[in-house]
Amino acid sequence: MKIAVLGGGPVGVELTLQLVSAKRHTPHQIDVYEAGSGAGGGILQNWPNVNLFSPWSMNVSSLGLSETNDGLTEEAIASIRSNFDKFPTGKEYVEQYIAPLAQVCIKKGGASKDGENKVRFHYNTTVIGVGKSGGVGKKKMGSEVRSGAKFFIKKRKNDEPNAGALVAPLSPGARRGKGGSERYVTGYDVVIDCSGNSSRNSYFGRGGFAAIGEIELADRFIPSSLASPVPREGRKGWQKDDKFTRNIPSDFSVYKNKTVAVIGSGYSAATTVKGLITTAKRLIWITRKGNGPGGNKDEEKPLYDLIENDALPNRSALSTMANSIAKEKADKVPRGQDIDGFCLVTYLSHKEIESVTCSSDDAAIGIHFFDPDYEAAAHDDLPSSSLNDDDYIVVDCLISNVGLRPDLELTKELQVQTCYASEGPMKLAATLKAGDSSGDCLAQVAPGIEALKTTEPNFFVLGIKSYGRNSSFLLRIGIEQAESVAKLINEL
């Protein structure tokens, strides 16, 4: 069976391991496509220095820790087991487990008669589309012709020029046109999308739309969607493209003595706020929501829900810190142990951003807030912000941590029903909505295989992308999803 796995992150690698570990008369041929330069590229790109909320024990599989060879040694497995209650950084998780496990997959997959590996990891490769062969794109859902048609993918090599020259030998089933770096690969029986959500950020403007000037700001300071995140680890001095980023910074020192605005109210934003307190001169934290009314009218509901006896101490500590800042609204926050001085922190709640501007010399970014009272005056031909002191701020740089969403363009030519709210596959979205409502992601259980089936036969969405815009995903759940789908495929 020929299988395409989109994404070489934790779920994609665990899935591949489950597939190659099955005792089959005819082993699978598996192509794993990863946009980064190695397994776990998305983690290394977006949060290499951030500690996972969950410990080692929740982010590895029993099968993964039973596979010892040149990829994952007995010493490495023993080290992970001895630190089961510790919380690795993204970089540690990838380097000590995910990357070695990818090598295990390649070796377990073996080779075909012509010497080609049965399991191939295609790095620096972005899949930009998945379709059905044989001109069945418009055939109705569930038809025999459509169900029996093979899948094809359209891919792009990120490290090749987009020129017409033939720059590399074609792999079996591939077709190259004049695009150069873009190719089609055909003949897949099954496609599993584990590509995650990191390629598409949410906007920070009103109602989830891009603020006026936001797209231009991104084009100015983030060269392309394939560019490495900024700031980068080890970068020296002030860099132009540190002015605006959508990631948790990997090096907070570049913000030393700067005025920085952070947008967002999730755990990523809180992590960024925590890091900036140690370096920034002034921090302005902006959220659409804020401390709301509690059970009693004289009480305030905190910005972050605190879970009693939280099993994830890092989550509890981060939430407590963030709630303290939000409650004070404005304060001089100590930089921390062995770091002199204070960071002046201002928390602005219930703010909607209407537009952003940048000075001609790139020295400053202006943020304009929506003023509902001014809009009510019906000045249809003018910006709704009156630009007084409460409606406009100027900062040195801006960090947007307002969340991610799935890239649905990838599968727009397939017939995959998605949820109108979460943008995840419909069956799974319905299952999640009907599940636990405690607010604690640890209380959820992995859905059964029926919930993981989509309306496109033999096409699956796993990992964080399967949750869409739902933020309660855990890696533990993704590993269990991979085990369920691999078992189904191995029985086909």
C-alpha positions in Angstrom: 0.0 0.0 0.0 1.4 3.4 -1.0 0.8 6.0 1.8 1.5 9.7 2.0 2.0 11.2 5.5 1.9 15.0 5.5 4.1 16.3 8.3 7.1 14.9 9.9 6.3 16.1 13.4 5.6 14.0 16.5 2.2 12.6 15.2 3.5 12.0 11.7 6.6 10.1 13.0 4.6 8.1 15.6 2.1 7.2 12.8 4.9 6.1 10.5 6.4 3.9 13.3 3.1 2.2 13.9 2.6 1.5 10.2 6.1 0.0 9.6 5.9 -2.1 12.8 2.9 -4.1 11.5 3.6 -7.7 10.4 2.5 -7.6 6.8 3.2 -9.8 3.9 3.7 -6.7 1.7 5.2 -3.8 3.6 3.8 -0.3 3.0 5.6 2.2 0.9 5.5 5.4 2.9 6.4 9.0 1.9 6.6 11.5 4.8 6.7 15.1 3.6 8.1 17.7 6.1 8.4 21.4 5.3 11.3 21.8 7.8 14.9 20.7 7.4 14.4 17.6 9.6 11.8 15.7 11.6 10.1 18.0 14.1 10.9 21.0 12.0 7.7 22.9 13.0 8.7 22.6 16.7 12.2 23.8 16.1 10.9 26.7 14.0 8.2 27.9 16.4 9.0 27.1 20.0 12.5 25.4 20.4 13.1 27.0 23.8 9.7 26.7 25.3 9.0 23.9 27.8 6.1 21.6 27.1 3.3 21.8 29.7 3.1 18.0 29.8 6.0 15.8 31.0 8.1 13.3 28.9 5.8 10.4 30.0 2.8 12.0 28.2 4.7 12.7 24.9 6.2 9.3 24.0 4.7 6.0 23.0 5.4 2.6 24.4 6.3 1.4 20.9 8.7 4.3 20.4 10.5 3.5 23.6 10.8 -0.2 22.7 12.6 0.5 19.5 16.4 0.5 20.1 18.9 0.7 17.2 21.3 3.3 15.8 18.5 5.8 15.8 17.2 5.6 19.4 19.8 4.0 21.6 19.2 2.1 24.8 21.1 4.9 26.6 18.8 7.5 25.1 15.7 5.6 26.1 17.0 5.1 29.6 17.6 8.9 29.9 14.0 9.7 28.8 12.5 7.2 31.2 14.6 8.5 34.1 13.2 12.0 33.3 9.5 10.9 32.8 8.3 13.6 35.3 10.4 16.4 33.7 9.2 18.9 31.1 11.5 19.0 28.0 11.9 22.1 25.8 10.8 21.7 22.2 14.4 21.3 21.1 15.1 18.6 23.6 12.0 16.7 22.6 12.9 16.8 19.0 16.6 16.0 19.3 16.3 13.3 21.9 13.1 11.5 20.6 11.4 12.6 17.4 14.5 12.9 15.1 16.0 9.6 16.3 12.6 7.9 15.9 12.4 9.1 12.3 15.7 7.2 11.7 14.1 4.1 13.4 11.2 4.3 10.9 13.5 4.4 7.9 15.5 1.4 9.1 12.4 -0.6 10.1 10.8 0.1 6.7 13.6 -1.8 4.9 14.3 -1.5 1.2 12.5 -2.5 -2.0 14.0 -4.8 -4.7 15.6 -1.8 -6.4 17.3 -0.7 -3.2 15.0 2.2 -2.5 13.9 2.7 1.1 10.3 1.7 1.8 10.0 4.7 4.1 11.3 8.0 2.8 11.3 11.3 4.6 11.2 14.3 2.2 12.5 17.3 4.1 12.3 20.9 3.0 9.2 19.9 1.1 5.8 21.5 1.4 2.7 19.8 0.2 0.5 22.5 -1.4 -2.4 20.3 -2.5 -4.1 16.9 -2.3 -6.4 15.6 -5.0 -8.0 12.6 -6.6 -6.7 11.1 -9.8 -8.8 10.3 -12.9 -10.9 13.4 -13.1 -13.2 12.5 -10.3 -13.0 15.8 -8.5 -16.7 16.6 -9.0 -18.0 13.1 -8.6 -20.5 13.0 -5.8 -19.5 11.9 -2.3 -19.5 8.2 -1.7 -19.7 7.2 -5.4 -17.8 4.0 -6.3 -15.7 5.8 -8.9 -14.6 8.4 -6.5 -13.9 6.0 -3.6 -11.7 3.8 -5.9 -9.6 6.6 -7.3 -6.0 7.1 -6.2 -4.8 10.2 -4.4 -2.1 12.5 -5.8 -0.2 15.4 -4.1 1.3 18.5 -5.4 4.5 19.4 -3.6 7.1 22.2 -3.6 10.8 21.9 -2.7 11.6 24.8 -0.4 15.3 24.7 -1.0 15.2 24.7 -4.9 14.8 27.6 -7.2 11.4 27.8 -8.9 12.8 27.5 -12.4 12.1 25.4 -15.3 15.4 23.5 -15.3 15.4 19.8 -14.4 17.4 20.0 -11.1 17.0 16.5 -9.7 16.0 13.0 -10.8 12.3 12.2 -10.7 11.1 9.8 -8.1 8.7 7.0 -9.3 5.2 8.4 -9.9 6.4 12.0 -10.0 5.7 14.5 -12.8 7.5 17.7 -13.3 6.1 20.7 -15.3 7.7 24.1 -15.9 7.4 25.0 -12.2 10.8 23.5 -11.5 10.4 23.2 -7.7 6.8 22.1 -7.9 5.9 18.5 -8.7 3.0 16.0 -8.7 3.4 12.6 -7.1 0.6 10.1 -7.9 -0.7 6.7 -6.9 -1.4 7.1 -3.2 -3.9 4.7 -1.6 -4.1 6.6 1.7 -3.2 10.1 2.7 -2.9 11.2 6.3 -2.6 14.9 7.1 -0.5 15.5 10.2 0.8 18.9 9.0 -0.3 20.9 12.0 -1.5 24.5 12.0 1.8 26.4 12.2 1.7 27.5 8.6 -1.4 29.7 9.1 -1.7 32.3 11.8 -4.9 34.0 12.9 -5.3 37.7 12.4 -5.4 40.2 15.3 -7.9 42.6 13.9 -11.6 43.1 14.7 -13.7 40.0 14.6 -10.8 37.8 13.5 -10.2 39.8 10.3 -6.8 41.2 9.4 -6.4 44.7 10.9 -6.0 47.5 8.4 -2.3 47.4 7.5 -1.6 44.0 9.2 -1.0 42.1 6.0 1.3 44.8 4.7 3.2 44.8 8.0 3.7 41.0 7.8 4.9 41.3 4.2 7.3 44.0 5.3 8.9 42.2 8.2 8.3 38.5 7.6 9.6 37.8 4.1 7.4 34.8 3.4 5.5 32.0 5.0 8.5 29.8 4.5 10.8 32.2 6.3 12.3 31.2 9.6 10.6 32.7 12.6 12.1 35.8 14.2 13.9 36.5 16.4 16.3 33.6 15.9 18.4 32.0 18.6 21.9 33.4 18.8 21.0 36.5 16.8 23.2 39.5 17.8 22.0 43.0 18.0 18.8 44.6 16.8 17.3 43.3 13.5 14.7 44.9 11.3 12.6 41.8 11.1 12.3 41.5 14.9 9.9 44.4 14.7 6.9 42.1 14.0 6.6 38.3 14.6 3.7 35.9 15.1 5.8 33.4 17.1 7.0 33.0 20.7 10.5 34.6 20.5 13.3 32.2 21.0 15.7 34.9 22.1 14.2 37.6 24.3 17.4 39.5 24.6 16.9 41.3 21.3 14.0 43.2 23.0 16.3 44.7 25.6 15.3 48.3 26.5 12.5 48.2 23.9 8.8 49.0 24.2 6.9 45.9 23.0 3.3 45.2 22.5 2.0 41.6 22.8 -1.5 40.6 21.5 -3.3 37.5 22.7 -4.8 35.8 25.7 -3.7 32.2 25.3 -0.8 30.4 26.8 1.5 31.4 24.0 0.9 35.1 24.8 1.4 34.5 28.5 4.7 32.7 27.7 5.8 35.7 25.6 4.8 38.1 28.4 6.8 36.1 30.9 9.9 36.2 28.7 9.7 39.9 27.9 9.5 40.9 31.6 13.1 40.0 31.9 14.3 42.2 29.0 11.9 44.8 27.7 11.8 48.3 29.0 8.0 48.5 28.7 5.5 45.9 27.9 2.0 46.6 26.7 -0.2 43.4 26.8 -3.4 43.7 24.6 -6.3 41.2 24.8 -9.8 41.2 23.2 -11.2 39.8 26.4 -10.4 40.5 30.0 -11.2 39.8 33.6 -15.0 39.2 33.5 -17.6 39.0 36.2 -17.4 36.0 38.5 -20.0 34.0 40.4 -20.7 37.0 42.7 -21.0 40.4 41.1 -18.3 41.8 43.4 -15.8 39.2 42.1 -13.8 39.1 39.0 -13.3 36.0 36.8 -9.6 35.7 36.1 -8.2 35.9 32.6 -6.9 32.4 32.8 -8.9 29.6 34.5 -7.0 28.0 37.3 -7.6 24.2 37.7 -7.7 22.9 41.3 -4.7 20.6 42.0 -3.5 21.1 38.4 -1.4 18.1 37.3 0.6 20.4 35.0 2.6 22.7 37.3 4.0 24.8 34.5 0.5 25.6 33.3 -0.6 26.6 36.8 2.4 28.8 37.4 2.0 30.6 34.0 -1.7 31.2 34.6 -1.1 32.6 38.0 1.6 34.9 36.8 -0.6 36.1 33.9 -3.7 36.6 36.1 -1.6 38.7 38.5 -0.5 41.1 35.7 -4.0 41.3 34.3 -5.5 42.1 37.7 -3.1 45.0 38.4 -3.6 46.5 34.9 -0.4 48.5 35.2 2.6 47.8 37.4 6.4 47.8 37.7 7.1 44.1 37.6 10.5 42.9 38.9 12.7 41.4 36.2 13.4 38.3 38.3 16.2 36.8 40.3 19.7 38.1 39.5 18.3 40.6 37.0 18.3 44.3 38.1 15.4 46.7 37.6 11.8 46.6 36.6 9.7 46.2 33.4 6.8 48.7 33.2 3.8 46.5 32.3 0.5 47.8 31.1 -2.4 45.5 30.5 -5.2 46.7 28.1 -8.3 44.5 28.1 -11.4 44.4 25.9 -9.5 46.1 23.0 -10.1 45.5 19.4 -7.4 46.6 17.0 -8.6 48.5 13.9 -5.3 49.2 12.1 -1.5 49.2 12.4 1.0 51.6 10.8 4.7 51.7 10.5 6.9 54.8 10.3 8.8 55.3 7.1 12.2 54.5 8.8 10.7 51.3 10.4 11.6 52.8 13.8 8.1 52.5 15.3 4.7 50.7 14.9 1.5 52.5 15.6 -1.5 50.5 16.9 -5.0 52.1 16.5 -7.8 50.7 18.6 -11.5 50.5 17.6 -13.7 53.1 19.4 -17.3 52.0 19.4 -18.6 55.4 20.5 -16.9 57.1 17.5 -18.3 54.5 15.1 -21.8 55.1 16.5 -21.5 58.7 15.2 -21.8 57.2 11.7 -18.7 58.8 10.2 -18.8 56.2 7.4 -16.0 57.8 5.3 -13.5 58.0 8.2 -11.6 55.5 10.4 -13.6 54.7 13.4 -10.8 55.5 15.8 -10.7 59.1 17.0 -6.9 58.8 17.8 -6.9 60.2 21.3 -4.6 58.9 23.9 -6.8 55.9 24.7 -7.2 54.8 21.0 -3.6 54.9 19.8 -0.2 53.7 21.1 3.3 53.6 19.6 5.7 50.7 20.2 9.1 49.7 19.0 7.9 46.2 18.0 4.8 44.0 18.0 4.3 40.3 18.8 1.0 38.7 17.8 0.2 35.4 19.6 -3.5 35.2 18.7 -3.6 31.6 17.7 -3.4 29.3 14.7 -5.9 27.8 12.3 -5.8 24.9 9.8 -4.9 25.5 6.2 -7.9 24.3 4.4 -6.5 25.2 1.0 -4.5 22.0 1.1 -7.6 19.8 0.7 -10.0 22.1 -1.1 -10.3 19.7 -4.0 -11.2 16.8 -1.7 -14.7 16.3 -0.2 -13.9 16.8 3.5 -16.7 18.1 5.6 -15.4 20.6 8.2 -16.9 22.2 11.2 -18.1 25.8 10.7 -16.8 26.8 14.1 -13.5 24.9 14.7 -12.6 24.3 11.0 -11.6 20.7 12.0 -13.1 17.5 10.4 -16.8 17.4 11.3 -17.1 14.0 12.9 -14.3 14.7 15.3 -15.5 18.3 16.0 -18.9 16.9 17.0 -17.3 14.3 19.2 -15.2 17.0 21.0 -18.2 19.3 21.5 -20.1 16.5 23.1 -17.2 15.4 25.3 -15.8 16.7 28.6 -16.7 20.3 29.4 -14.5 20.8 32.5 -12.0 23.0 30.7 -9.1 20.8 31.6 -7.5 19.3 28.5 -6.1 16.4 30.6 -9.7 15.2 31.2 -10.3 14.3 27.6 -9.9 10.9 26.1 -8.9 10.0 22.6 -11.8 9.5 20.2 -12.6 6.2 18.6 -11.6 5.4 15.0 -15.1 6.3 13.7 -14.6 9.9 14.8 -11.3 10.1 12.9 -12.8 9.0 9.6 -13.5 11.9 7.2 -16.1 12.1 4.4 -13.3 11.4 1.9 -12.5 7.7 2.2 -8.9 6.8 3.1 -8.1 10.5 4.0 -7.4 11.3 7.6 -6.5 14.4 9.6 -4.5 13.8 12.8 -2.7 15.8 15.4 -3.4 19.4 16.3 -4.9 20.1 12.8 -7.7 17.7 13.6 -8.8 19.9 16.4 -8.9 23.0 14.1 -9.1 26.1 16.2 -9.9 24.1 19.3 -7.0 24.8 21.7 -7.4 21.7 23.9 -5.2 19.4 21.9 -2.5 17.3 23.7 0.4 15.4 22.1 -0.8 12.3 24.0 -4.1 12.4 22.1 -2.2 12.8 18.8 -0.2 9.7 19.6 -3.3 7.7 20.4 -4.9 9.0 17.2 -1.9 7.7 15.2 -2.2 4.2 16.9 -5.9 4.0 16.0 -5.5 5.0 12.3 -2.4 2.8 11.8 -4.3 -0.2 13.1 -7.1 0.5 10.7 -4.8 0.9 7.7 -2.7 -2.2 8.6 -5.9 -4.2 8.5 -6.8 -3.1 5.0 
